[in-house]
């Protein structure tokens, strides 16, 4: 029989999504015009709850946004100290050969890794990303193996054939996952909000770095992520905005022009921050139920913890309730982190709007015959 504990939260709000990502209202035509793009998605960053979307699973060639995946791998390498910001990197002919968006690196040039990182983050410079990728894994194949493995970890069905792969097709949902991972990177955040800067080359030349993402300057809280455009892809952009403790990510593919791309992104962000509030209910590992009874084990009681982070998203409306569903007694053996219960969040009409899984904080072995004998003996001594 389940123990059902109801916690009443007297907050006059309607919760649209909690804990496990689910679909929110996708018809927001009153607030922004989704027809200005071929595809888009708007999500809350922690839970990946979808607030609005249009053809978000359809894959497109996304022009310069294809550089975000290799940029992610490079930034994570800085975070884990695989690349030292103070290291000097010698630019290869292959890296220097990239045109388009570049830091104008020259073959044989020696340059600090930090200057390459700055160029890679602020303008997504292809030559800088390539030079860093080469320094990290020495050859393209090793980098691509790691890159494609990282995409699998992010549940992205795509395969890069080259480090700077302009032919790769990615969906808005794919790009939102990459953007979410990028904004977690300390190396990425060190330059992601810089609108204008420059680097000085070994021979004294200077390259100006003007961030093509105008929202970094124009929209409060914008922390990246990138833009791109081509005749085939149209105007694309991935944008992350943080205000207080809340971050939303918007990805736009195939806008008709640059102005409409930025206008749509701005309207989406202003709409979501004006319409919703978030509450961090639990972090993974937080104790949610204490001293649950255990039978047949070496421990008599265990705590249950949140399996994942839990974020609620609110819009003015109505109340919600949280229902704990946990067995009255757990039976050993129990593995650490095994899921044994849940908390369901429901609206007043009983609709389940989110679920937080509960797992065992400490593993419990099954008690042996002699364990049971000692238990009886100890009980007798304390009687």
N, C-alpha and C positions, 0 to 999 in steps of 0.2 A: 504494500500500500504506500502511496506517495504522500510525503509531507508537503502540504501546500500552504505556504506562508504568503500572505498578500501584503505588500507595502504600498500604501496609498500616497501618491505624490500630488499634493494640492497645488499644482502649477497649471494655470489656465493656458495650456498650449496643446497643439496637435503635433504628435511626434510622427515625422515622416519616415525616418529610417533609424535603425539602431543595430549596432554590433555586427550583424551579418549584412553585407551590402544587399540592398533591395531597390526596386524601382520606385521612384517618386513620380509626381506629376510631370509629364514631359510636354504638356501643352502650355507654353508660356508666351504665346504669340501676343498677348496683351502687353508684355513687358519688353520683348525684343523680337526682331524679325529673323527667324531661322532660315528664311528663304534666301538670305544674303550669303549662304554657304552651301556647299554640296553636302557637308557632313560636319557635325559638331558633337561635343559631349561636355557636360558640366558636372563635376563631382566634388564631394567633400573628401579631403585628402586622406584622413586616417582610415575611415571606414570604406572608402571608395563608393559611397552611396551616390547613385546617379540622381541628380536633381533635374536634368533635362538632357535630351539627346536626339539626334537625327542621323540615321544611317551610320551609327558609331562603330559597327562591326565591319563595315565595308572598307576594303583596303584600297589605298590610292598611292601613287608615287607622290611623295610629299616634299620634293625639292630639298631645300636646305635643312629641313627638320630631320632628314635622314642622318645628319651628323650628331644628333643628340644621343644615340645609343653608344657610339664609340667615345663620345665625350663623357658619358656616364662611367664607362670602364676606366678611363684615364683619371677622372676625379676620384673614384674610389681607390685607385692605386696611390694617389697622394694621401688620402685619408689613412690608408693602412701602412704608410711609410715605404711603399715599394718604389716610389719616386720621391727623391729629396728636392724640395723647392730650391735649394741652393746649388744643386748639381748643375754642371755645365754639359750641355748636349750639343753634339756636332750634327748639323743639318745635312741630310743625305740629298743626293740628286733627285730621288723619288719625291721626297717631301717638298723640296724647292720647286718642283715642276707644277705644283697645283696652282691654277689660276682661280678665277672667281673670287669668292670671299677668302682672302688670305692676309697674312701678316707680312707678306713680301720677304719671306726668308730666302737666303741665297745658299747655293750649294757650298758646303764646307764651312759655313758660318758657325761659330761657337756662340751659344746663347744660354742664359740661365733658364732652368726648367720653369721657374716662377713666371718669367715673361711669356713663355709659351702657354702656360696655364691661363694667364691673364688674357691673351689673345684668343685662346680657345673658348673661354667662357663668355667674354664680352661680345665678340663678333662671330663666334663659332668658326674660326679660321681653319680651313681644311689643312693647310700646310703645318700649322701648329699642332693640330690633333694628330696628324700622321707622324710628325717628328716625335711626339711624346709616345705614341703607340710603338714605334720602332725601338725607342730607348727602353721601353718596358719589357717587350718580349723578343727583341732582336730580329724577328722576322714576321712577315704578315700572316702566315698560316697559324702560328702560335697565338697571335692576337685574335684572329678570327675564331679560332676554336674556343677561346675564353669568352669572347663576345657573344657568340651564338649560344654558349652554355648559359651565360647570364640572362639572355632573352628567354630561354626555357624556364629559368628560375622565376621570371616575372610572368610566366604563362603567356608569352608572346610567340605566336606561330609565324616566324619569319627567319630567314637565313641570309646573313651578309656574305657576299662573295668577294668583297674587297673592303678595306678599312673605310674609305670614302665611297660609299655605294649609292650613287644617285638613282639607280634603277630599283632600289628596294621599295616594296609596297607595304605600307603600314596603315592601320586604321586609327581613327581618333581615340578609340579605347586603348590601343597599343601605346600611343604617344602619351596618354594620360598616365599610364603605368611607368613609363620611362621618366616623365616629368616628376612624378611622386618620388621616385628613387633619387633623382638628381637633387631635388631641394633638400634631401636629407644629408647630402654630402657637404662636409665642412669646407673642402677645397672649392667646391662649386659656389657656395654661398659667400666665399671671401671676395668674389668679383661679380656676382650675379646682379647686384643692384647698381653697379657702376654704369653711368650713362656715357661718360666720355673719359678717355685716358690715352696714353701713348706708350710705346716702348722704344728704347734706344738700342740699335743694333751694334754689333762689334766694330763696324767701320764708322760709327757715328751717325748713320742715317736714323731718322725717326719715322715710325709708322703710327699714324693716328688711329685710334680705336673708337669708333662711334657706334654705340649699341643700336642695332636696327629695331629693337623692341622699344618703341616709343612709350609704352605703358610703364616702363621702369621709371620714367620721369613724370608721366602725366597722371598715373592712377595710384592713389594712396595704397601703400602696402604691397605693391607689385615686386616680386622677388625673382622674376625671370618668366619664361624659360628660353624661348627662341622663336624666330620667324624664318620664313622661306617663301620663295615664289618661282614659278616657271609658267610657260605657256600651257603646259599640260596640266599642272597641278593647281594653277590659280594661286591665290594668295593664302598662305597657311600660317598658323601660329599656335604656339602652346604657351599658356600664361598661368602663373601661380600668384595668388594674392593672399597675404597673411594679415589679418587684423585681430588684435588681442591674441587668443590662443587658437584661432580658427584659420584654416587654409583651404581655399577652394582652387581647383584647377579647371581651366577651360581650354579645350583644343578645338581649333577651327580649321577646316580643310576646304579649299576651293572657293574662297570669297572672290567677288568680282574685281575688287581692287584693294589697295592697301588701306584706304580710309574706311571701307566697309568692314574689313577684317578687325581693325582696332575698335571701331564703333561697336560692333557686335560683341567683342570681348568685354569692353567696358560696360555695356548695358547688362550683360550676363552677370558680371561681378557685382555691380551696384544693386541689381535685382536680388541676388541671393543674399547679400549682406543685409539688405533692407528688410527682407521677408523672413529670414530664418535666424535662429539662435542655436548654438551648440552647447552641449554639456558633456564633459568627460566623466562618464559614470564609473569606469573601471579601467585600470591598466592590466595587461596580461600579468598574472601572478598575484594580483590583489586577493586577499582573503574575503570571500563572499558568504561563507557559512562556516561556523565554528563548531568544533566538538561533535561531529556526527558519529554516532555509535558504529562500532565495528565488531562483528562476531567472528569467532574462530581464528583470530589473528594475534600477532605478538604485540599489537597496540590495541587499546580499547576504543580510542577516538581519533579522528583525523579532521583536519580542516579542508575545505574545498575552495579552490581559487579560480579566478577568471581565466579561461583558456586563451582569450584574445582581448585586445583593447575593445572598449565599448564606448561609442560616441552616439549621443542622441541629437537629433536635429529637430528644432521646434518651429512651428508657425502658430500665431495666435489662433486659438480655437477651443479645444476641450481638454479634459483630464485624461490621464493614463494611469494604469496600474501595473505593478511588477509582481509576477507570480513565481515563487521558488518551487521547483519540482525536484525533490530529492528523496530517495528511499529513506524510510524510517531508520533502517539499519543496513549497513554495507557488510558484505561478506568477504573475508580474506580468502585467497591472497588478492592484494590490490597493487597494481603497478603505479609508480609515480607518474603523474600527468594523465592517468587514464580518465576518460570522461565518464562521469557517473550521474550527472544531473544537469539542470539548466535553469535559467531564469527567462521566462517569457514576458515580453512587454506587450500589453493589450490596450486597445482603446475601450471606451465605455461600452461599445456594442459588441465587445468580445473579439474583435479582429486582432490577430497576432501581427504585430508590426516589427518585431525583432526578437532575436534569441541570443542569449549569452550562455555558452557552454561552461559547465563547471567541472573541474578536474581535481584529482587527488593531489594534495600538497606533498605528502610523504608516503612512500611505498610501504606496504604492510605485508609481511610474510605470513603464511599460514602457520598457526601454532602447532607444534608437535605434541605428542602424548605427554612428554615430560614437561613441556611448557604449561600444559593444562594442570598437571599435577602440582607444579610449583605455584600456580595461581591459587589452587585450592588451599595449599599449605600456607601461603601468604595471607589469604583471607582468614584462615583459622587463627593465625598468629595475631591478626589485628582485631579479631572478634572480641 
